[in-house]
Amino acid sequence: MTASIMTDRPAVKLGVLISGSGTNLQAIIDAILRGDLKAEVRLVISNRDGVQGLERARRHGIETRVIEHRKFRSREDFDRALLAALNERSVELVICAGFTRLLSSVMLEAFAGRIMNIHPGLSPAFPGLHAQRDALEHGVKIAGCTVFFVTAGIDVGPIIVQAAVPVLPGDDEVRLAARILQQEHRIFPHAIQLFQEGRLEIQGRTVIVKGDSTVSNSPPLVNPPAE
Ligand code: GRF
């Protein structure tokens, strides 16, 4: 985790949107508990009832709500319900953590530049629901994951952090997805911490990470290895 450059800023208030198992939500909670992430999860909203992510939140005493998209006539009406709940809890940054619904202009305008999502692919390659399978089918040697700011479109917003994951001989979708997921759990809290520190500046399609000088120390990843 990058050393904090603005530790006096208050904890960022998060609203986390989920649809399923919530392992990324768990990684965020764990990073907060370890002191690696200065954030507070004010509210977890699921568009599906009975999912494991809700249980994870409750176990940590975090408020949960189920807002089922099926009960709304339009995407916009559903988003208005999300927005009302998030505003009620003074949420500053919305985290889509395994949230499977596309957001409409209602949410995108209200939280412009303040919605993050994670994608199990190295954007802009392989957007959509089957990034790991698509990467394998294309024979890529390096797969990975991406945290980005949500804009209109599928997995196309300004990129904040990426992690590269080599594809290993004999990988199938399940094994590759599991190794990518481990990296998701590292980079999502990291991206949120950068936001908390006020270090993310969106310039068009690009996110400038202020005060970032460490990346040049990392050796390039070559797969298969060159030596
Ligand atoms: C993750 O691969 C995430 O990138 C994708 O959904 C998967 C499950 O996430 N959007 P989680 O366990 O519910 O956080």
Residues whose N, C-alpha, C, O or C-beta is under 5 A from the ligand:
A	BS01	GRF	G20 S21 G22 T23 N24 L25 A97 G98 F99 I118 H119 P120
